[in-house]
């Protein structure tokens, strides 16, 4: 990497015995990015594990999450059944090698996802409830049996309809070809057990006649008046473990049952006996994903008792209201209570017991709580490392808010899963994706992901169905270390201190759960279900206008201390955006906070109603009385005790009236953390043009330091005082470029940050170029001479269009003429496909990943005659196209083999194909230029060194 010791003038500030040096934080194992590590078929060997882990270490990864998945066809003899003695030996060996190499190790608590396996019995498997109704006249017995026959379902990851599959045996463990079947969901035709039979008369009186039904379903009871019977049956949802490894195929567990998770984890306890887990950091669970199937898992034995204990009334008295489709007030209240009970059971019967089990082993848990029918903020807070995924910042906020609110050090992300279709994403694309996670509050990146692949496996080796292939067979692996070093530098800052967010945005969980839907349960996953709502609008407005915030649940609000103090920090205000339903206890807590000095902000209106059936009328009356005590003035502001309550129709005006600070960073995106030394900002330019100007950070200090985490430059920031008296800080960021700004009041000594200003026009590096292919395939094309840099795919030379790998462009040039004020030259590679390393006079001066490909070269690094080598690496695409056209098969996996993100890239078999693609341009795609620049520095104070220029 390019070092600036020769470039920067050591501008020391006045001596101060308490001053500190400008320096980078140490790179820890956790600061480095980690990756999900798929063991296909668990077909690993000791030598293979060592070889792979050494490559991962060399590439700059900090740790691995072991997740066994489906196997590779033709490798069946190498399969190792999950948790068998042989499998445990391989885990032991991995932990041993991880310790030797300094790699952290997590492991999934199962294979694939969700939790499940062959040891999950019908009693512990996920379940659903269904019902039938019967209408009887007085004195008329029921003539038909009380019976419900479950219809068969077969859903395979390999798109095989039920009629075309081999016979599937029950129990599932009796099948010997589960890898081939790749079952996602299966149900068998059979009668379902009766849960309850209840008779409702016209006045609403209920009679429990469940005990009147014999073993054949005959009802031995005759009504004395007209009645409607509701018969409830318990079904087996049939969800199987997705992407299961050998020995891990089986039913998904019942997430609402304590015995189910206890029995499930007990199987691990048995396997772990006699093995040390000392090298294991954490257990992992992927997203809920039980209900990405037909029907919902929405029932558990003992539900009626749990409901009555939690909701204060007997659900069996209200089945007509629960199953109604009329949207009446009673229906929505009973349905809400049912959903709240499910939400609490998932937290208390699954998440918390799993956490307790791991804690008993001195291990952490990492969990993706999204997608579940629960208040996911509460699920995320109940674990050690909340993990998100996807591409939307507001989705990230659910996991990162829970970490921020609770003061957890880490929030992780399953990163770069499907940025584009297979073989298209570049390291530059991944960098942009990672930056977005950072903006959303993530500080612990897990790539998705890396396959274990035997060293003798033909190229491209074993692959996974996700589209960004972080594997050594991918040519971009050559420059992967540059991305990983960048991530490590960023995370070394972002794992310091705590998230510094000012607003708590109330999550309208109850509004959503009061809304009827097609299904019994709603599932919560970012803004899904909240599209075009005030909640989404409030979040987007705050992101756009520079306000920092966390999402907050009722349970979290109830834990707040006075003055909006949580375990993670202190907030300036709470914002409720057009909330309609709120539990009385939550509203009382909000007013208590206001009475003690907090600021409450209500966008559009105050809540109008309380949810749920129990004591609804009494609670409504109390809510109304509490609201009537709030007296707003003409500006919508009410004094309440020591605090204020503000009502308004404009988010920005509300926040301003609430005296909430905002950032003025001129469209740059950021995230902010508070440390013992001051404040840390991560700032990135997601715009379409270079940023070159001053910004006004709200937390600017007397001493402000800039760090370039990609090119490892650092120094004191240029500052000036704005017309409003606030400190402004100079930033220069290319498109897609990021920086770290560290502010504080502790005196700092060191070099000034090396800002640059052009002092002349760009000059082409003219002359001939030698193009030499270094590594890759299917074969190395011959060396060629070019009159100017151009894509190697533009040549008629044999093999260049099929080539994926690395080639070196070499030229010589004389030291360019520049003005006397030029102290450096900016080398601009122009357009590159896809990443490059620059070597000047035999010395590497840096790697560039895009979208901008520029490096600054000190004048002192140039000689009279210079050799410039630009080592360019493209991706897997062109070689894959060649393989597809030649009919060479690399898609030989038992499960999900091999999906495409885009419909146009699917072949006749429904699988991904690149056969219709054209080779992508590769190499240098434009002229290479040098621009003379002046490195602007101030030897005394570092203030107002550089005026912004176009």
N, C-alpha and C positions, 0 to 999 in steps of 0.2 A: 504494500500500500504506500501511497505517496506521503512522505513525511515533510513537514514544513519547517524543520529546524533551520535549514539553510535560507528559507524564504523570510521568516518572521524576524523582526527586530525585537530584541528582548527589551520591551518597554516596561521597566519596573516602576511601580507606584511608590509613594513615600513609604519609608520603612515603618513597619508596624509589627510589634511582637506577637499580635494575635492573627496576623495575616496568614492566608493559605495560598497554596499554589494552584494554578489551573491544572487539573489532572482528571483523567478518566476514572470512573469507578472500576473496581476489579470485576473481571468476567467470571462469574460463578457457573457451576454446573446448571443451576436453575435459570440463569440469565440466558444461556444458550437456547436455541430452539430445540424442541424435542420432536419426535415423529411417532405416529402410529406404525407399529411393526407387525405386518401380517405374516403369520406362519400358515402357509397354505398346506392343509392336510397335516399340520404339525410335522411335516417331513423334513426335520432339521437334523444336522449332524454336528458333532463337536467341532470338527475342522471348519465346517461351513459357517457355524455361528462365529467362530473366532475371526475368520476372514471377513465376514460381513461387518462385524462390530468394529474391527480395526479401520475399515473404510469409513464407517459412520463417524468414528472419532476423528479421523483425519479431515473429514469434510466440515467439522466444526459443530456437529450435533452434540447436545448435552445429555440426552436421554432417550429412552425407547419405551413404548407401551406395547407389551406383548398381547396380541389379539389373535388367537387361532381362528382360522376360517376354513372354508371348503378346500378340497384338494385339487390337484392337477391330474388330468387323465394320463394314464400310463405310469404313474408314480405310486400306485396303490401299495406296493410292497414296502414303501418307505413311510407310509402313514403311521402316526403314533397316536393311539386313542387318548383323548383329553383326560388329564389327571391320572392316567395309568402310571405304574412305577417308572416306566421308560420316559414318559412325559415329564414327570417330576424330576427325573435325573437331568433332563435337558433344561428345565427351569433352574435347577441348582447350578448347572454349568453356566447358564446365562448370568445369573446373579454373581457368580465368581468372576466371570470375565468383565462384567460391568464394574465391579470393584477395581479390578486390575487396570481397566482403561479409563476410569473416572466417568463412566456413563451411568446415569440414573436409570432405574428400571421401575416401571409401573406394569400392572397386568390387569386385563379385563377379568371381571368376576364371572367368567363364562366364556363361551365361544360365540362369535357373531353378536347378535342382540335380538330381542331383549333377554333377560335372565330366563333360563330354562335348560332342559337337558333330559336325557333318557331316565334319569332318576326322579323326575317330576311325575308323580302319580295323578290320577284323575282327581283325587281329593285336593291336590295342591295346584292343579292347572287352572288357567284363566277361565272365567265363567261368564255367562250372560243370563238374563232373565227374560222370559217371554210369557205370554198369557193368552187365555181364551175366555170368552164370556158366553154365558148361557142365560136365556130368559125363561123363567118358569112361572106358570100360573098357580094360584093357590090350589093345593090338593093334588098337584100334578108332579109325579116323580120325574127325574131326569132319565130319559130313555137311552142315551148314548153314554159310553164310558168317558170318564174324566181322563183324557189322555192327550198328549202332544207328541207327535212323531217328528223327530229332528230330521230335516232333509240333509242329504250328503252334500259336502263341499270338498272340492280339491283344487287348490291353487298352488301352482309351482312357479318357482323363479325361472324355470326353463320353458314356461308358456305351454305346458302340456295340459289339455283339457282332461277332465275326469274320465271321459269315455275312452280315451286313447292311452291311458296309463295302465301299467300292470296292476293287478289286484293289490290293494293296500291293506295290510293286516292290522287288526286291533288286538293288543295295544301296539303303538307305534314301534316300540322297541323290538317287536317280533320281526320287523322288516330288516333284511340284510343288505338292501340296496338304497339306503337313505341318501347317500351322496348323489346317486344317479337321479333319485326322485326329486331332490331339492325342494321339499315341500315348504310352502309358506303358511298354508292353512289347510286343515283337514277336519271334516266332521263326518261321522258315520250315521247311517240311517238307524235310528233306534228310539224307543220311547224315553222321554225325559222324566226324571223324578218330580213328583208334585211337591211344591214348597208350601202352598197354602190354598185353601178353597174357602172363600168368604161369600156370604149371602147378604145383599144390601136390599132393604125394602124401600118403599117410596118415601118414607120419612127419614131415611139415612141410617136407620138402625142396622147394626152389623152383627151377623152370627158367624162364628168360626165353625165350619163343618168339615175341616180337614180330616178329622178323625173318623168321619163317617164314610170315607172312601176305602174300599177294600183293595187287596193286592191286584185285582183285575181291573181296577178303575171304576167299579160300580159304586154309585152313590146311594147309600142306604139312608136316605132322609127325604122327607116330603115337606114342602113349605106350607105354612098355614095362610100365607098371603102371597101376593105377587112379589117376586124377587128377581134380581139380576145376580148371577153368580160370576165371580172373578176367580179363575183358576190360574195360579202362578206356577211356572215350571222353571227349573234350573237346567240350563244347557251348558255344554262344553264349547267354549268359544272356538277352540281348535287352532289358535295361533301357535305356530312352531317357531323355534329359534331361526332367525334369518341368517343366512350365510354360515350355517353351523359347520364346525370342524368335525372330523371323524371322532366319535365318542362324545360329541356334544349335541347331537340331533335329538330333539324331543320337544315336548310341550312347553310353552311359556308359562311362567308361574302366575298365580293369582296375586296381584300386587296389593290387594286390599285385605290380605289374610296374614296374620302374624305367624301361625304355624307353617304356612307355605314358605315364607322367607327363612324361618328357622330351620326347616327340613332341608331347604335348598343349600343354605350355607353350611349345614352340618356335613354335607357331602364333601365340601372343601376341607373342613376340619379333619375328616378321616384321611383325605389324601395328603394333607400337610403333616401328619404325624411322622416324626422322625426326620423332618426337613427343617432347616433354618431359613427363615424369611428375612434375615437381618439385612440383606442387600436390597430388599423391596421397599420402595417408598410409599406406593399408593395402589389401591384397587380402583378400577374404573367401571363405569356403566354408561353405555351409549343412550341415545334418546329413547323415550318411552316406546313408541312405535308398536304398541300392541294392537292398536286399532287401525293400522294401515292395511286392513283386511275387510272381509264382508262382516257387517255387524259390529257390535261393540262389546268389549269386556266391561260389564256394568253391574256385576253382582258378586256377592261372596256369601258363603254360609254365615248365619248369624247377623245378617244385615239388619233385620227388623229390630233386634235387640240393640245394636249399635245406634240405629236411627233414634229409637225412643230415648236412649240415654243422652244423646247429643241434642236432639231437637225438642224434647219435652212432650212429645205426643206419639201415639201409636200409628205408624204408617199404614198398618192394615185397616185402619178406620177410614183411610183416604185414598184407596186404590182407584176409584173412579176419577178423582181429581188428578191423581198422578198420571194416569194414562190418557186423560182427555186431550183432545187436539183443538179445543175451542179458544185457547188463549185468554180464558177468563181470569179474574184476579185470583181465585182460589187455585186454579190449575197452576198458574205461574208461581204461586207461593209454595205449594207442595213440591212442585218440580225443583224449585230453587233449594228447598231443604234436602231433597234427595241428592242433588248435585253437591251441596256443601258437605254432606256426610261422606260421599265418595272422595271428595277433596281431602278431607281430614284423615280418612283411612289410608290413603296413599302416603301421606306424610308420616303418620304414626305407626302404621303396620308394615311399611316397607322401608322408607328412606331412613328414618331414625334408627330402627333395629339394625339395618345394614351398617350404618355409621358406627353404632355401638359395637358391633361385631368386629369391624376393622380396628376400632380404637383399642379393643381388648388385645389386639395383636400389635399394638403400637404403630399402626398404619393409618395413613390418610385415605380419604376417598375423593375421587373426581367423578363428577356426574353431569350428564346433560339432562336437565329436568324438563326441557321444553317438549311440547307435544302431548303432555299428559292432561287429564281432566281435573287438574288441581291448581291451586294458587301457586304458580311456579316460583314466585318470589320467595314463598315460605320454604319450598323444597330446596331452592338454591341456598338459602341461608342456613339450612340444616346440615350442609356438607362442608368439607374443607376447601375444595377447589371447584367452584362453579365453572362449567364449561359451556360455551355457546358454539354456534356454527352459522353458516349462511353468508349473506352479503349485505344485510340491512343493519345500520347502526342502531336503530330503535329495537331491533330484535336482540342485538348484543346486550342492550341495556338491562335486560332482565337478569342475566347472569352477573354482569359487572356491577349492577346496582346492589345486588345482594352482598357481593364481596365488599363493596365500598361501605354500605350501611353497617355491616357487621365487623368491619375492620379486618377482613381477611387479606393476607398479603398478596394472594394470587387469584387471578381470573384467567382461565385458559380458553383456547379456541381450537376447534377442529378446522384447520385453515386450508384454504385452496383446494377444496374438494372437486368442484365442477366449475372452474373458471371459464372453460370453453369445452369443446369436444376433445376427444382423445388426441394426444400428440400435438396439440396446437398451442398450449400455454407456455410462455417463456418465463425465465427468472424475473424479468422486468414486470410481467403480469403478476407474479406471485408477490413481488415487493409491494406493488400497489394494493393488493389484497391485504397483505399484512399491515400496511399503514392504516387501512380502514379499520382493522381490528383494534389497533392502538388508539385511534380516535374514539372508538366505542368503549374504551376502558380496559381492554384485554392487555395483559402483560406476561402471558405465558403461552407461547405459540406451539401448537402440535400440528405438524404437517400431516396431511391426509393423502397419501402416506407412502410407506416404504415396504416393499415385499422382500421377504427372505427369498433368495433365489440361489440354487447351487451354482458354484463357480463354473461347472462344465455344461450348464444349460445353454442351448443355442440362443443367440440374440433374437428377441429382446429379453429373454428370460421369463420368469414367472411374473405375471402382472395381476393387478386388481382391477375391479370394474370402475373405480373412480378415475377421473380423467387426467389428473396431473400426476405423473409417474415420477416420484422422488426415488429413483433407483439408480444404482451405479451404471446400469446399461443405457440410461438416458445420457446423450452427449452433454447436456447442460450440467451434468455432475462435475465436470471440470471446473466450472466457475461457481458451483454451489457454495463453496467455502466463503466467497465474497458476500453472498446473500446472508449466510449464517453469521458471519462476523458483524454485518450490519444489524441484524436482529438482536444479537447478543449485546452490542453497544446500546441499542435503544432500550432493551429490557433491563440492562444494568441500572439505568436511570428510573425506568417505570416501575421497578420493583422496590424502589425506595419509598419511605414515608407512607402516605395514605392518599387516596383520591381526594381531591380538593373541589368538591361539588357543593353548590349553594342552595339548590331548590330540591324539595321532595315533591315529585309528581305522583299523586295518588292513582293507583291502579284500580280502575272501575270494574273489578272482578264481579261484584254483585250485580251491576247493571247487565253484564253479559249473561250471568247465570239466571237472571230473571226473564231472559228472552227465550221463548219457545224455539224449537228447531226441528229439523228433520229427525234427529236422533235424540236419545235420552240425555246424552252428555255433550257438553262443549269441551273442546280441547284447546289448550292455550300455547300459542307458538308465535311470539312477536306480535305484530299487528294483525295477524289473521283473525278475523271476526271483529276487528276494530277499524276496518277501512273507512275512511271519510268520517270518522268520529272526531269529537272535540279532543279526545285523549290523544289521538294521533296528531291532530293539528297542533296541540300544545307542544308535543315533543319536537315536531319538525320546526316550529317557530323558534323554540329555544335553541335548537342546533344552528339554525340560520342566523340568529341574532347574537350569538356569542354567550349564551347563558349555560351554565353547567348544572346538571341535575342528576338525580337518582330516582328511579321508580320505587314506590313504597306500598306495602300491603297493610291491611288492617292489623294483622298480628304484629308486624314491625312497628307500626305507629303506637300500638299499646305498650311497646317496650321503651319508647322514648323517655328520656329524662327531661327535666325542665330545660327551656330554651333550645328545644329541638336538638338535644344532644343524644347521639347514638353511640354505640361502641366504636364506630368508625370515624366519627367527627361531628362537628356542629354545623347545622344548616341555618340559612337565613330566612326561609319561608317554606310554607306548604302550599301547593297549588292543586285545586280540584277543578277539573275541566268538565263542565256540564254534567256533573254527576247527578243521577236521579235517585238511586237507592244507596242508603248507607246504614249499617247497623247502628243502633242507638248508642252502644258502648263506644263505637269509634267517634261518633259526633261529640259525645261527652268528653272524650279524650282530647279532641281538637280544641274544644272550648277551654279545657283545663290548660292546654298549652298556651292559648291566647291570653288567658287570665294571668299567666306567669311571664308574659312578655313576648310571646311568639307572634309572627305575622301569618295570617291565614288569607289566602287569595282564592276567590271563587270566580271562575270564568263562566259567564252567562247567567248562572243561577246557583242557588243553594240546593242541596238535596231535598227532594220533595217527599220521599217515602222511605220506610224501612222495609227490608226484604223478609221473607219467611212468614209462616202461618202462626207459629206459637206467639201468643201475646201481641199479635199484630196491631190490634186496635189501641191497646194501652200504649204501646211503643210509638205509634203514630201520634197520639195525643202528646206524649212527652217531647217528641221531636219538634212538633209545632210550637209547643210552649217555649222550648229553648231558642228556637229561631226568633220568636216574637220579642225576646229580650235584647236582641241585637238591633241597635238603632243606627241606621246609616245617615250620613249627612248628604248634602246635594251632590257631592263628588263620589258617593258610593263607598265612603270610608267610615267605619265604626270603631270607636275606642272600646276596648273590652278588657277590663282589668289593666294590667301593665302593657298589653299588646294591642294589636289592631287587626280588624277584619275588613277586607277590601273586596268589593264586588264590581265587576266590569265586563265589558264585551270585547276587549282588545287585550290579547296576551301580552304584547310588548308594553302597553300602557299600565297593565296590572303590575308587571314586574318592576317597572320604573317607579310606580307609586309605592311598591313594597320595598323600595331602596335596595333591590337586589343588584349586585354588581354584574356588569357584562364586559366582555372582551371586545376590543376594537382591533382586529387583526386583518382588516381589509380583505375579507373573503378567504383567507387561509384557514384551514381546519386545524384543530388543536385538541389536546387533552392536557389537564393540569393536575399536578400532585404537590402536596405540601410535605416538606421534609423538615428535619431539625435545623437545617442550614438555610431554609428559605423555600423557594418554589421551583418546581421543574415543569417546563412545558415541552411537549412534543408537538411540533408544528410541521405541516406538510402542505405543499402547493398542488392542489388537485385541479387547478385551472388549466387554461390552454396557452398561457404565455408566461414568460419569465417574470418573477416578482423581484422588484428592485426598489425598495423604499423603506419608510419607517412605519412601524406599528406601535401601538400603545398598550402593552400588556397591563392588566389590572394589578398584577403583583410584581411590577418592576421594582428592583431594589437599588441600593447605592452601587452595587457591584453586579454586573450582568455578564454572563459567560455564554458563548456560543460553541456548540460542538457539531461537527459534521460527521454523523455516524457511518457514512458510507466511505468517505475518503480520509477519515481519521484526522481531520483538521480541528483545531480548537483555539480559542483565544478570547480576550475581553471584547465585548460588544461595543460598537459605536453608538453613542447615545446623544440625545439633545432634549431640550425642554420645549414642549409644544406651547401653543398660544393659550391653552387651557391650564398651563402650569404642570401638566403631567409629563413623566419621562417617556420619551420615545426611543425605540431601539431599531437599528438598521438591520434589515434582513435582505439577503440575496438568495433566491431559491429558483432553480431551473424547474421546468415542468416535471412533476413527479418527484421532485427532490424534497428532502425532509431535513430538519435540524432539531437539536435539543437546545433549549434556552434555560439556563439555570440562573435564578435571581436570588439575591439575598443582601444582607447588610454587613456581613463579615468581610473584612478587607481581604482582597485577593490580589496576588501578584502573578505576572506572567506576560506572555506575548499578546499583542492585539490580534484579533481575528483577521485572517487574510482576505479582506474584501478585495474585489478586483474592479477596475474600470478600464474599458477599452480606450486605447490611445492611438489606434490605427485601424485600418481595414483588414479583413481576413485575407490571407495569402494561401493560395493552393500549394500543396506539396506536389510539384510537378516531377515528371520523370517516369522511368519504367519501374514496374513492381514485379517481384517474383512471387508466385503463388505456389506454396508447397503444402501438400496434404499430410497431416501428422498422424492422425488416428481416427478410427471410425470404420464405416463400411457401407455397403457390402464389400467394397474393395477400395484401396487408395488410388485415386486418379494420379496421373503423371504430373510432375512439376511443369508449370507453365510460366511464360513471361507476358505481362500485361502492360499496355501503354498507359493505363490509368487504373485506379482501383475500381473494380466492378464485381457484381455478384458472380460467384463461380458457376451458378446455375445458368448464367447467360452465355456461357461458352458452349461450343460444339464439341468440346473434348469428351471422350468416352468416359462414362461413369459419374460425371459431375452432378447430373440431375437426380440420381438415385442416392447420392452420398449424404449420410448423416454423420457428423463428427466435427473435427477441428482442422482448420487450415491456417497457414501463416502467410500474411502479406508482408513482404520485406522490400524496403526501398532505402535509398540514401539521399540526403539533402544537405545543402550547405546552410550554415547558420544564417537565418534570415536577417535582413536589415530592418531595424525598427527605430523609433524615436528614442531619444536619450531618456525619456521618462518611463520607458518600458522596463519593468523589473521582472516580467514573466511573460509567458506565452500560453494562451489557451488553445490546446489541441482539441479540435472538434472532428470526430469521426463521421459526423453527419448521420446518415441512416445505416443501421447495422442490423443484420439478422443472424444471431440473436444477441449474443453477449461477446465481450472481447476483453483481452488483456493487452496492455500496451507495454512494450519493452523498448527502452531508449538506450542505445549504446551498451547493450548487454544487461541493463538493469531494469527490472519490472517497476513501473511507476504507478500501476493500479489496474483494477478491473472495472469495467462499466457494464451495467446490465440493462439500461434503458429505463424510461423512454428517451432520455437525453444521454448522449455519449460524449462527454467532455471531461478533460483533465487539464489542470494547470501545471505548467512546467517552469520552474525557476530559470531565469536567464543563465545562471551559473551551471545548469545541467546540460546546456548546449555547447557543442564543440564547433570548430570550424567545419568539420565534416562529420555527419551524424548518420547512424544506422537506426532506422525505425522499423520495428517489427510489430505488427498488429495480428494477434492470434484470435481468430474468430471461430465461434462454435455455434452451430445451428441445433435444431431439435431433432426429434425422432421421425418427424412427418415424412420426409422424402424417402427414407429407407423403407418405412412401413408401406407407402404407396407402391413401391417396387415389389415388395413381398406379396401384397394383395394381388397385383396384376399377374404375378407369376404363380399364384395359387399356393404360396407357402403358408401353411397354417401356423399361427401362433396363439390362436384362441382355443385352448384345450382345457377349459376349466369346468368343473362339475356344476357350478352354480353361477347364475347371472353371467352368462358367457355369450356375449360381451356387449353390454348395452351402449347405445348412443344417446348423447344429450339432445341432438337435433334430429328431427324426423328425416331430413334429406340425406342423412348419413347412415341410414339403415338399409340393409340389403333385403333381398327377397325372404331371407330366413329371419328377419326382424333384428338381426344383430348389427353392430357397428361394422362399417366397411369404409375404407379409404380408396377403393378401387376406381372410383369416379373422380378422384381429386387430381389436380395438377400439381407438379412440384412447386414448392414455395421458394421465392428468392432466398438465397443464402450467401452470407459473406458481407463484404463492404458494398453498399449500394449507392454510394455517392462519393464526391470528392472529399478529401481530407484536407483540413485547413488549419493554419496557425494564425491567431489573432494577438497582436501585442497588447498587453495590459499593464496597468500600473497597480501594484498592490498598495492600497491606501492604508497608512498607519499613522498613528499619532504617538510620539515617544513619551508624552507626559501623562495625559489623562484618558486617552481613548474616547474623548467626547467630540461629537460633531465632526468626525473625520471625513465623512463622505456624504455629499448631497445626492439624493436619488436622481438617477438619470434614466432615460429610456433604455 
